[in-house]
Each structure stands twice: as structure tokens, then as C-alpha cells.
Amino acid sequence: MKQFLLPENGKFYRANLHCHTVISDGKKTPEEIKEIYKSHGYSVVAYTDHNVQVAHPELRDPDFLPLNGVEYNINNFGYPGKNREVKTCHLCFIATREDIKYAVCYTDSYVKHGAARDYIDVSMRNPDEPDYPRIYSPECINDMIKKGRKAGYFVTYNHPDWSQERFPDYTRYHGMNAMEIANYGCIKSGFDSYCSREYDDMLRNGERIFCIGADDNHNKIDVGEPGCDSLGAWTMIKAEKLEYDTIGQALLDGHCYASMGPEIKALWYENGTVHVETSDAVSISMIYGVKFAQKVDARQGETVNTADFKLRNKSKWFRIRVIDKEGKPADSHAYFLDELDLSDMEQA
């Protein structure tokens, strides 16, 4: 029997889950962001301005869904400060339900951007809760992750390379929903922010988390110009319909994958074999949590669109990577063998 790792039914929606506007340090208005992304085939944008959560229901239409979100930074120096040599941790909280009224872990002293301060009165801040005392420590960061998830947020860990966090810094964080395997804004700035190694570190450290791709766009350079930080990394979400709570639940369920180019069109397990269908690719790989991997390569000048991998049960998990002819990747999140029905493996 087929066990679909990406849902059999539904539609894929392209999403940018990390976005900044003039409300914080971005250069485009929320309306301009919608125009840019919708005109390039996106259906979902999570508006995650720094440290202040502002909803944009006026931007919603049948083909475009704005998600409510915020990016929190937890610095290891007193804020304000521009010391680029010290570490920081950034987390995006994306509301998975439309009825989530208040943000959690709000800290007024972190809202330094003039435009953001203008929006405090309309932000999703609970006026009855005191400021959350952010401290750059695993204890504080893990508490924020826990509070965010309890409140119904999809919590992502962002751009460890830009943040100057290294192993074992990020392996001390636990319980997030996902981490950014690709952060296009940081890549365009010159950082090595295709973070597959960091994602595998998390998995091998025992985390069961998803991976996403996101722009982290600030739009200081216009679309089409060299250096533009938009439209380069995204998350494909498969859901039955483009409705807020449906998309939010699809994220929580991991019905998604990260991409900078290729498509993963279908992914299922059956009779001891993982089957993958993709857009035109030069390679399709299955990566394990042990010293083993499998790969299908296209012949020179050709492409491949399918791969079948006999599942090895020596690893706790596996994930899929697709590379297109331009060298751009797509990554599934990790699938854990103890969450699959493997009763048919012996007969395979």
C-alpha cells in the first residue's frame, strides 16, 4: 500500500515564509510585496517584520494569502547595538490559525525601527502582558520556542551562518517546527546560507523538524537587478485549498518542501521502496542519517524525473534532495522510519 509522504491530493502553493517590509527594515510596502510575489506565481507570503506582528487581512484575495508573523531576534549584547562580531538567534513565529489574536514573547525595547514603532498600537500585542525578557541563552530561546508553539505558531530557526552561530550553538535549541535550509537574502549578501549541514546536525542531534526555504527579503535592490534578495528560495506547501487555517495545518503537518528551483511533484513509500517524481533534474538523492546515501544521476546532456530507492532500515531517517541543471536544489524534510509502516520491507 502506498504511504504518501507528500499528500496525494491537493495543490502545491508557493510560499515565502520570511519577509520584511517598510514596517521594519524592508524597502517595500506590504502592498508592493504582494504585487511582486503574486506576479511571480506565489500564493502565500508570511509577513514577518522584526519584533512587531502586524496583520494584513486587506491584502487577501482568492489567489493570495498573507500570513501573520513576526521575526524575533535574541541578541547577546545590549540592544540597540550594531556589533556584527557577536552571535544572535533569529526565530520566525508564523500564526497557523487566523484566530490567534496576540503575539507571544513581545519585547518593546527591541522595536527600534521608527516605522515599526508607528505600528505598535495596531500590532497583535497583548497589552495586558509584560515585556518578555529576552536573554541570549539556550534556556531563553527554548522557552520562546515552547511558548510560540503552544500558542499555535509555526516556529522557524533562521540563517545560522549569518547569525554567527555554529555547532554546537544551534544544537542546544529544541522543539522548533523547522529551520531554514536556504535563506536567499543571506546568500545574496555573500553568506553560505544553504544550510543542509546544519539541518542534518539538528536531525542527528535528535530533533524532528522540517526544513523550509525563504527569501528573508528586504528589497534594497529592485527585482531583476543583480543582488535582489527576492524570489530565490521558497517553500512549496501542498494543501486542499488556499485558506488560512488549511495552509497553517499543512505547515504543521509537514506537507511541504524547500526549493531554490526544482519541483518535487510526488513522494511516496511502497513495498520497501521510496518513489520520487520531480521536474527535470540532473540528480536525485536520498540522504540518510548514517554514512550512506543513494543517488540517481542523469546522463550527460539529459535529465531525470523519477527515482526509486530501496529503503535501508539502518538509519532513523531519510530525506530527498533534487538538483537541477543550473545546480539549484530542492530538499524534502526528513522522514523518520518509526513513523512509517515498514511491515512490507521484508518482502521487498
C-alpha positions as CSV (number, residue, x, y, z in Angstrom):
1,M,0.0,0.0,0.0
2,K,1.3,3.5,-0.9
3,Q,2.2,5.7,2.0
4,F,2.2,9.2,0.7
5,L,5.0,11.3,2.2
6,L,3.7,14.4,0.3
7,P,-0.1,14.3,0.1
8,E,-1.6,12.6,-2.9
9,N,-4.4,15.1,-3.2
10,G,-4.4,18.9,-3.1
11,K,-2.5,21.6,-4.8
12,F,1.0,23.0,-4.3
13,Y,1.2,26.6,-3.3
14,R,4.4,28.6,-3.5
15,A,5.2,30.5,-0.3
16,N,7.8,32.9,1.1
17,L,7.8,32.4,4.9
18,H,10.3,35.2,5.8
19,C,9.6,38.7,4.6
20,H,10.4,42.3,5.7
21,T,8.6,45.5,4.7
22,V,8.8,49.2,5.5
23,I,7.2,48.4,8.8
24,S,10.7,47.3,9.9
25,D,13.9,47.4,7.8
26,G,12.5,46.5,4.4
27,K,12.1,48.9,1.5
28,K,8.7,47.9,0.1
29,T,5.3,48.4,1.5
30,P,3.1,45.3,2.3
31,E,1.1,46.1,-0.8
32,E,4.2,46.2,-3.0
33,I,5.4,42.9,-1.6
34,K,2.1,41.3,-2.6
35,E,2.4,42.7,-6.1
36,I,6.0,41.4,-6.5
37,Y,5.3,37.9,-5.2
38,K,1.9,37.3,-6.7
39,S,3.1,38.4,-10.1
40,H,5.8,35.7,-9.9
41,G,3.5,32.8,-9.0
42,Y,3.4,32.9,-5.2
43,S,0.2,32.3,-3.4
44,V,1.4,32.8,0.2
45,V,3.6,35.3,2.0
46,A,4.3,35.4,5.7
47,Y,4.8,39.0,6.8
48,T,7.5,38.7,9.5
49,D,8.7,42.2,10.3
50,H,11.2,42.5,13.1
51,N,9.8,42.3,16.6
52,V,6.4,43.5,15.8
53,Q,3.5,41.5,14.4
54,V,1.1,43.3,12.1
55,A,-1.8,41.5,10.3
56,H,-2.6,42.4,6.6
57,P,-6.1,41.0,6.0
58,E,-6.7,43.7,3.5
59,L,-4.2,42.1,1.1
60,R,-6.1,38.8,0.9
61,D,-7.8,37.7,-2.3
62,P,-8.8,34.4,-3.8
63,D,-5.3,33.8,-5.1
64,F,-3.2,35.4,-2.4
65,L,-2.9,34.6,1.3
66,P,-1.0,36.8,3.8
67,L,0.1,35.0,6.9
68,N,0.5,36.8,10.2
69,G,4.0,36.6,11.6
70,V,7.0,38.2,13.3
71,E,10.7,37.7,13.4
72,Y,12.2,37.9,16.9
73,N,15.9,38.5,17.4
74,I,17.6,37.4,20.6
75,N,21.0,39.1,20.8
76,N,24.0,38.5,23.1
77,F,24.6,42.2,23.5
78,G,22.5,45.1,24.8
79,Y,20.1,46.4,22.3
80,P,20.5,48.8,20.5
81,G,23.8,47.7,19.0
82,K,25.3,47.1,15.7
83,N,28.2,44.8,16.7
84,R,28.5,42.4,13.8
85,E,31.0,40.2,15.5
86,V,28.7,38.7,18.2
87,K,26.2,36.0,17.9
88,T,22.5,36.3,17.7
89,C,19.5,34.0,17.2
90,H,16.5,34.8,15.0
91,L,13.2,33.0,15.1
92,C,10.1,33.5,12.9
93,F,6.8,32.9,14.6
94,I,4.1,32.3,11.9
95,A,0.5,32.1,13.1
96,T,-1.1,28.9,11.8
97,R,-4.7,29.9,12.6
98,E,-6.4,33.1,11.7
99,D,-8.0,33.4,15.2
100,I,-4.7,33.7,17.0
101,K,-5.1,37.2,18.5
102,Y,-1.9,38.0,20.3
103,A,1.8,37.5,19.7
104,V,3.9,35.9,22.5
105,C,7.3,36.9,23.7
106,Y,6.9,40.6,22.8
107,T,9.6,43.0,24.0
108,D,9.0,46.7,23.4
109,S,12.7,47.6,23.8
110,Y,13.6,45.6,20.7
111,V,11.2,47.6,18.5
112,K,13.7,50.2,17.4
113,H,12.7,50.9,13.8
114,G,10.7,54.1,13.6
115,A,8.2,52.6,11.2
116,A,7.7,49.6,13.4
117,R,7.0,51.8,16.4
118,D,4.3,53.5,14.5
119,Y,2.5,50.2,14.2
120,I,2.7,49.1,17.9
121,D,-0.9,50.3,18.5
122,V,-2.2,48.0,15.8
123,S,0.1,45.1,16.3
124,M,-1.0,41.8,17.6
125,R,0.5,42.5,21.1
126,N,-1.4,41.6,24.3
127,P,-1.5,44.9,26.2
128,D,-2.0,43.0,29.4
129,E,1.2,41.0,29.2
130,P,4.5,42.5,30.4
131,D,7.6,42.6,28.1
132,Y,9.3,39.3,27.7
133,P,12.9,39.5,28.9
134,R,15.0,38.1,26.1
135,I,18.4,36.8,27.0
136,Y,20.8,35.2,24.6
137,S,20.9,31.7,26.1
138,P,19.6,28.2,25.2
139,E,17.2,28.4,28.2
140,C,15.5,31.6,27.0
141,I,15.5,30.6,23.3
142,N,14.0,27.2,24.1
143,D,11.3,28.9,26.3
144,M,10.4,31.2,23.4
145,I,10.1,28.3,21.1
146,K,7.9,26.4,23.6
147,K,5.7,29.4,24.1
148,G,5.4,30.1,20.4
149,R,4.4,26.5,19.6
150,K,1.9,26.3,22.5
151,A,0.2,29.5,21.2
152,G,-0.2,28.0,17.7
153,Y,2.8,29.4,15.8
154,F,4.9,27.6,13.3
155,V,8.4,28.4,14.7
156,T,11.4,28.5,12.4
157,Y,15.1,28.9,13.2
158,N,16.8,31.2,10.7
159,H,20.1,31.7,9.0
160,P,22.6,30.3,11.5
161,D,25.6,31.3,9.2
162,W,24.6,35.0,9.2
163,S,23.8,34.8,12.9
164,Q,27.4,33.6,13.6
165,E,26.0,30.5,15.3
166,R,28.0,27.3,14.9
167,F,27.9,23.7,16.1
168,P,27.1,23.2,18.9
169,D,25.3,26.5,19.4
170,Y,22.2,25.6,17.3
171,T,22.1,22.0,18.6
172,R,21.2,23.4,22.0
173,Y,17.9,24.7,20.6
174,H,15.0,22.3,20.8
175,G,11.4,22.0,19.7
176,M,11.1,24.4,16.7
177,N,8.9,23.3,13.8
178,A,11.5,23.9,11.1
179,M,14.8,25.6,10.2
180,E,15.7,27.5,7.1
181,I,17.8,25.2,4.9
182,A,18.0,28.0,2.4
183,N,17.9,31.8,3.2
184,Y,18.2,33.6,-0.1
185,G,18.7,37.1,1.3
186,C,21.8,35.9,3.2
187,I,23.0,34.0,0.2
188,K,22.8,37.2,-2.0
189,S,24.7,39.0,0.7
190,G,27.6,36.6,0.4
191,F,26.9,34.2,3.2
192,D,26.9,30.4,3.0
193,S,23.2,30.1,3.9
194,Y,22.3,26.9,2.1
195,C,22.4,25.2,5.5
196,S,22.0,21.5,4.7
197,R,24.8,20.6,7.1
198,E,23.2,22.5,9.9
199,Y,19.9,20.8,9.2
200,D,21.5,17.3,9.3
201,D,23.2,18.3,12.5
202,M,19.9,19.1,14.1
203,L,18.4,15.8,12.9
204,R,21.4,13.7,14.1
205,N,21.0,15.5,17.5
206,G,17.5,14.1,17.8
207,E,15.3,16.9,16.5
208,R,12.3,16.0,14.4
209,I,12.0,19.2,12.5
210,F,11.1,20.3,8.9
211,C,13.1,22.4,6.6
212,I,12.0,25.4,4.6
213,G,13.3,27.8,2.0
214,A,12.7,31.6,2.4
215,D,13.9,34.9,1.0
216,D,14.3,37.0,4.1
217,N,13.8,39.8,1.6
218,H,14.5,43.5,2.4
219,N,14.2,44.7,-1.2
220,K,17.0,47.2,-1.1
221,I,17.7,46.3,-4.7
222,D,14.8,46.1,-7.2
223,V,13.6,42.8,-8.7
224,G,15.5,42.0,-11.8
225,E,18.7,43.7,-10.7
226,P,21.8,41.9,-9.6
227,G,21.8,41.4,-5.9
228,C,18.0,41.4,-5.5
229,D,17.1,39.3,-2.5
230,S,13.6,38.2,-3.6
231,L,12.2,35.2,-5.4
232,G,15.2,32.9,-4.8
233,A,14.2,30.4,-2.1
234,W,10.7,29.3,-1.3
235,T,8.6,26.6,0.4
236,M,6.1,24.6,-1.6
237,I,3.0,23.8,0.6
238,K,0.5,21.1,-0.5
239,A,-3.0,21.7,0.7
240,E,-6.6,21.2,-0.3
241,K,-7.3,24.9,-0.6
242,L,-5.8,28.3,-0.1
243,E,-7.5,29.1,3.2
244,Y,-5.6,30.4,6.2
245,D,-6.2,27.5,8.7
246,T,-5.8,24.9,5.9
247,I,-2.4,26.3,4.9
248,G,-1.4,26.6,8.6
249,Q,-2.3,23.0,9.3
250,A,-0.4,21.8,6.2
251,L,2.7,23.5,7.6
252,L,2.3,21.9,11.0
253,D,1.8,18.5,9.3
254,G,5.0,18.9,7.1
255,H,3.1,18.8,3.8
256,C,5.9,20.9,2.3
257,Y,9.4,21.0,0.9
258,A,12.1,23.7,0.3
259,S,13.3,24.7,-3.1
260,M,15.5,27.2,-5.0
261,G,14.5,25.8,-8.3
262,P,13.4,22.1,-8.8
263,E,10.0,20.7,-8.0
264,I,9.3,17.5,-6.0
265,K,6.0,16.5,-7.7
266,A,5.3,13.3,-5.8
267,L,6.9,11.3,-3.0
268,W,5.6,8.0,-1.5
269,Y,6.8,4.8,0.1
270,E,5.6,1.3,-1.0
271,N,6.9,-2.2,-0.8
272,G,10.3,-1.3,0.7
273,T,10.9,1.5,-1.9
274,V,10.7,5.3,-1.8
275,H,9.5,6.7,-5.1
276,V,10.2,10.3,-6.2
277,E,8.8,12.3,-9.1
278,T,10.4,15.6,-10.0
279,S,10.8,18.3,-12.6
280,D,13.8,18.0,-14.9
281,A,16.8,17.3,-12.8
282,V,20.4,16.2,-13.1
283,S,20.4,14.2,-9.9
284,I,18.0,12.9,-7.3
285,S,19.5,11.7,-4.0
286,M,18.3,10.0,-0.8
287,I,20.3,11.1,2.2
288,Y,20.3,9.1,5.4
289,G,21.3,9.9,9.0
290,V,24.2,7.4,8.7
291,K,27.2,7.1,6.4
292,F,25.1,6.0,3.4
293,A,23.3,7.7,0.6
294,Q,21.8,6.8,-2.7
295,K,21.7,8.8,-6.0
296,V,20.4,8.7,-9.5
297,D,22.3,10.8,-12.0
298,A,21.2,11.9,-15.4
299,R,23.4,11.0,-18.4
300,Q,25.4,14.0,-19.8
301,G,23.1,16.4,-21.6
302,E,19.9,14.6,-20.3
303,T,17.7,14.9,-17.3
304,V,15.9,12.6,-14.9
305,N,12.4,12.9,-13.5
306,T,12.0,9.8,-11.3
307,A,13.9,7.7,-8.8
308,D,13.2,4.6,-6.8
309,F,15.3,4.0,-3.7
310,K,15.3,0.7,-1.8
311,L,14.9,1.9,1.8
312,R,17.7,1.0,4.2
313,N,16.5,0.5,7.7
314,K,19.9,1.1,9.3
315,S,19.1,4.8,9.7
316,K,16.5,6.6,11.8
317,W,15.5,8.9,8.9
318,F,16.0,9.8,5.3
319,R,15.4,12.9,3.1
320,I,15.4,13.7,-0.6
321,R,17.5,16.2,-2.5
322,V,17.0,17.2,-6.1
323,I,19.5,19.2,-8.2
324,D,18.5,20.8,-11.5
325,K,20.8,21.6,-14.5
326,E,21.5,25.1,-13.0
327,G,22.8,23.5,-9.8
328,K,19.8,24.6,-7.8
329,P,18.5,22.4,-5.0
330,A,15.2,21.3,-3.6
331,D,15.0,19.4,-0.3
332,S,12.3,17.4,1.4
333,H,12.3,17.4,5.1
334,A,13.4,14.3,7.0
335,Y,11.1,11.3,7.2
336,F,11.5,9.1,10.3
337,L,11.3,5.3,9.8
338,D,9.5,4.7,13.0
339,E,6.6,6.9,11.7
340,L,6.1,4.6,8.6
341,D,4.5,1.2,8.3
342,L,7.5,-0.9,7.2
343,S,5.8,-4.3,7.5
344,D,6.3,-4.8,3.8
345,M,10.1,-4.3,3.8
346,E,11.0,-8.0,4.3
347,Q,9.0,-9.0,1.2
348,A,10.6,-6.2,-0.9
